[in-house]
């Protein structure tokens, strides 16, 4: 579905009603504002501390799993599950808002680059620390969101085909 489709052009992607286009766009922008707030200003951000980073893949993830008994459940959920879930809408919205992002590879790359930029900004402005595991988890969440969207579209197309 392309929400930017020309109303007069009859294509498979131009099925969204103009009111629905507005809702989808507004939903994405609200999500993006909330995401950016959480990434840079949220309550779990650290400011002014020594800059820290992790560039070893799966280092933070494995420490949370191995030392689960030394970490609060809340911290475990925020770091492992939260980093996945918070990016699922990003992947879900990509193929709706940007028609050219129709394949998993493109969605993966855009999501990874967006997360990489966010981590770099956190490091540069010292509002958290750069963690490659966050990039992995965020990208996984976006890919799950993309796959969910594609799955729902497939189900919808099968149901419409049966009518």
Beta strands, then each sheet from edge to edge (+ up, - down):
strand 1: 53-54
strand 2: 130-131
sheet 1: 1+ 2+
end
